[in-house]
Amino acid sequence: MTEKSIVVFGESEKGEYCRPYCCRSMNQLYENFGQQVPDSAGIHFGVQVLLHDFYLIYFRVKEEGYSLQDYFEGLWLLKSQQLDSDLCAIGIPGVGNVEVIESVSSLCANHQSILIMTESDLYDYLTEAI
């Protein structure tokens, strides 16, 4: 049986940028990333993934929604490497950028997975796309 995973891009107080960290427990999440950075939601998303018994693949970005190069490098890694698990979803809290969302959506379509974002990010995306 293939393990089900969810990818999350987010800020944190420690860890390398643009590197996929694999976490199976809260302890691993805390050891790798420390506390949640104020005004960010990545660690919160990661906690939710683990609480729902999914395998977490976390990419640290410099600033949620603004460090576009970090998102594109992480997406390139996801596209170019074979995953050991079934990719169920990609979470991008803080992102309202059309290019990033469309790139993530394309990857989600290839894996038949879902895109997880906040309501305010969806609103930013929809109003920017007009």
C-alpha positions, 0 to 999 in steps of 0.5 A: 500500500502506497503512503499518502503524502501532502506537500506544504510550502511555508515559512518557519524559523529554521531549516534549509530553503527549497529542500523537501523535508519529510515528516511523519510526526510532530516531533520531526516537524518541530525538530526540523522547523521550530516554532511557527513564524508570526503571520504565516500558516505553513507550520499550521498546515503541516500540523493539520497534515500530520494530525490527519495521518498523512505523510508531510513533505515540507518546503521552507520558503523565505516569505510565504506568498512572496519568495516566488523563486522558492516555490518554483524551485520546490515545484521543479524538484517535485516534477523532476524526482520520483516520489516514494508516496502518493501525492494527495495534495499541495498546500500553498498558504499565503500565495495569491500569485497567478503564476505560482497557483497555475504551476501548482495546479498543473502539478496537481492535475498531473498527480490527480491531487488537490490544491489547498489554499486559504479563502483570502488567497483564492480571492487574491488569485481570482481578482488578480486573474481578471 
